[in-house]
Amino acid sequence: MNEVSALASNSTTPAFSFGTKAETLIRLKPRLRGATIPEFFYFTVEQWRVNCQDVLHEIRDKFGGVLLAVRSSALVEDGAT
């Protein structure tokens, strides 16, 4: 049984549902026991369109000057529905 199935079958843990990559990571983070999910930041296309400078400032405030990996996260990616 994989970890997602095990989580769903645990009577004290609500069933797991996938979303975007970012939503799935948020949902997984408190459930993991043998792994960690690094700190991350996500924003919507709408937030970017309204004020990309605010988004960039939030990223700088959260992570400082460290190198970051940037990933897309959309419902249409990776089969999430």
CYANA upper distance limits for C-alpha pairs under 8 A (distance plus 0.5 A):
  1 MET  CA      5 SER  CA      6.65
  1 MET  CA      6 ALA  CA      6.81
  2 ASN  CA      6 ALA  CA      6.70
  3 GLU  CA      7 LEU  CA      6.58
  4 VAL  CA      8 ALA  CA      6.77
  4 VAL  CA     16 PHE  CA      7.38
  5 SER  CA      9 SER  CA      6.72
  6 ALA  CA     10 ASN  CA      6.81
  7 LEU  CA     13 THR  CA      6.93
  7 LEU  CA     14 PRO  CA      8.25
  7 LEU  CA     15 ALA  CA      7.35
  7 LEU  CA     16 PHE  CA      7.42
  8 ALA  CA     13 THR  CA      7.27
  8 ALA  CA     14 PRO  CA      6.92
  8 ALA  CA     15 ALA  CA      4.77
  8 ALA  CA     16 PHE  CA      6.22
  9 SER  CA     13 THR  CA      8.33
  9 SER  CA     15 ALA  CA      7.86
 10 ASN  CA     14 PRO  CA      8.15
 16 PHE  CA     27 ARG  CA      8.32
 17 SER  CA     24 THR  CA      8.14
 18 PHE  CA     23 GLU  CA      7.90
 18 PHE  CA     24 THR  CA      5.84
 18 PHE  CA     80 ALA  CA      6.80
 18 PHE  CA     81 THR  CA      8.36
 19 GLY  CA     23 GLU  CA      5.85
 19 GLY  CA     24 THR  CA      5.85
 19 GLY  CA     75 LEU  CA      6.82
 19 GLY  CA     80 ALA  CA      6.06
 19 GLY  CA     81 THR  CA      7.29
 20 THR  CA     24 THR  CA      6.48
 20 THR  CA     73 SER  CA      5.87
 20 THR  CA     74 ALA  CA      5.63
 20 THR  CA     75 LEU  CA      5.39
 20 THR  CA     77 GLU  CA      7.93
 20 THR  CA     80 ALA  CA      6.93
 21 LYS  CA     25 LEU  CA      6.66
 21 LYS  CA     72 SER  CA      8.35
 21 LYS  CA     73 SER  CA      5.55
 21 LYS  CA     74 ALA  CA      7.55
 22 ALA  CA     26 ILE  CA      6.76
 22 ALA  CA     42 TYR  CA      7.16
 22 ALA  CA     73 SER  CA      6.55
 23 GLU  CA     27 ARG  CA      6.74
 24 THR  CA     28 LEU  CA      6.55
 25 LEU  CA     29 LYS  CA      6.43
 25 LEU  CA     37 ILE  CA      7.78
 26 ILE  CA     30 PRO  CA      8.24
 27 ARG  CA     31 ARG  CA      7.96
 28 LEU  CA     32 LEU  CA      6.74
 29 LYS  CA     36 THR  CA      7.56
 29 LYS  CA     37 ILE  CA      6.59
 32 LEU  CA     36 THR  CA      7.38
 41 PHE  CA     59 ILE  CA      7.52
 43 PHE  CA     47 GLN  CA      6.79
 43 PHE  CA     48 TRP  CA      7.65
 43 PHE  CA     55 VAL  CA      7.92
 44 THR  CA     48 TRP  CA      6.91
 45 VAL  CA     49 ARG  CA      6.60
 46 GLU  CA     50 VAL  CA      6.56
 47 GLN  CA     51 ASN  CA      6.72
 47 GLN  CA     52 CYS  CA      7.52
 47 GLN  CA     55 VAL  CA      7.77
 48 TRP  CA     52 CYS  CA      4.89
 48 TRP  CA     55 VAL  CA      6.98
 51 ASN  CA     55 VAL  CA      7.29
 52 CYS  CA     56 LEU  CA      6.70
 53 GLN  CA     57 HIS  CA      6.61
 54 ASP  CA     58 GLU  CA      6.69
 55 VAL  CA     59 ILE  CA      6.82
 56 LEU  CA     60 ARG  CA      6.70
 57 HIS  CA     61 ASP  CA      6.50
 58 GLU  CA     62 LYS  CA      6.62
 59 ILE  CA     63 PHE  CA      6.52
 59 ILE  CA     64 GLY  CA      8.10
 60 ARG  CA     64 GLY  CA      5.31
 60 ARG  CA     65 GLY  CA      7.33
 73 SER  CA     77 GLU  CA      7.60
 75 LEU  CA     79 GLY  CA      8.11
 75 LEU  CA     80 ALA  CA      5.88
 75 LEU  CA     81 THR  CA      6.49
 76 VAL  CA     80 ALA  CA      6.65
 76 VAL  CA     81 THR  CA      7.35
